[in-house]
Amino acid sequence: MEIEVFREDVDPEKWDSLLSRSAYDVHNIYQTREWARLMKRSHGMTPFFVMLSQDNRLYGGHVYFKKKILKAFTSIESSGGPLCIDDSHWRSSEEAVLEQLLTDTDRPLYILTRPRMLPGSESQYADHGFQRSKFYTILLSLAQQKDKLWAGLSQNARRGVRKAEKLGIVVKEARDWELWKDFYSIHRSHSRDRGIAAKNLDFFEELYTRFLPKEMAELLIAFDGGSVVGGMLFLSCRGTLTYYIGASDDSCACSPHDILFWNAISLGNERGFATFDLGDTWPNPKSHLYSIHMFKEKWGGTLVENSFYIRGRMYRFGRDLVLNNRPIQTLYESLHQREWI
């Protein structure tokens, strides 16, 4: 087996071919060259492309990122993958990627990875000193009739959609930059009011200029009359539509989130997407994040584990605090906003 590691000089044709042939679809948006460029330009993270081959035949790969912590330390993070062309290569791809992460010469403060797991993979990560930090997502199958999708919603979700429609809330796709900037403004206010780190404008501009033309991003905007009152950003890759960010104007007569989510489900269904990934959720009633889970579970999907695997005890301990302690989350978000972590 041969392992090659590239930065931005990875062969585009080879990498995109590997991605298109990879046996697993969900979350691979985070293994694309476009995402690597986005993380570098908007977050200052350095991408590394691992390519695995045998007998001159490419069979697997993985993207991971390095970033600075407190301006002095290095961390390694990745999500999705590893990419592999069939089941028979999954274990060897996973093992090669883990060994590559662990032999990095920078001696990272922590390694955080969020792989697409197969049964039995957890022991492989444990053998390499990784601890599991449980987390979840909700996946909704879009390959069904629209009326069945509607029937699968909770009564609360249907009521929220009907209320927004009755009040005249209209949802449209954002195709011009001015609407993206309108959403960015609401996103900043929304994030500030909730004590969480907002994305920078470069992040949205990169999505607009690079992802939108390739149909890898979709921004839905909610209007009340002629005013923008909310929006939701979605990422798309290989049949999966993934919810990423939502924000709304708190002065709106009703929350536009329900009608935005329903429009995303309808759009994904009409365009032939197989899966709607509702994004991160934490089904712990004692957590300050539980209200987000209650919102997401009402759309009729299936709760699926999508855990983090962490090598670095202090980071694991800190992550558990952030998930279950609001003041600690506020501190974390403040440090994140200053790009210290």
Secondary structure, 3 states (H helix, E strand, C coil): CEEEEECCCCCHHHHHHHHHHCCCCCCHHHHCHHHHHHHHHHHCCEEEEEEEEECCEEEEEEEEEEEEECCCEEEEEEECCCEECCHHHHHHHHHHHHHHHHCCCCCCCEEEEECCCCCCHHHHHHHCCCEEECCEEEEEECCCCHHHHHHCCCHHHHHHHHHHHHCCEEEEECCCHHHHHHHHHHHHHHHHHHCCCCCCHHHHHHHHHHHHHHCCEEEEEEEECCEEEEEEEEEEECCEEEEEEEEECCCCCCCCHHHHHHHHHHHHHHCCCCEEEEEEECCCCCCCCHHHHHHHHCCCCEEEECCEEEECHHHHHHHHHHHHCHHHHHHHHHHHHCCCC
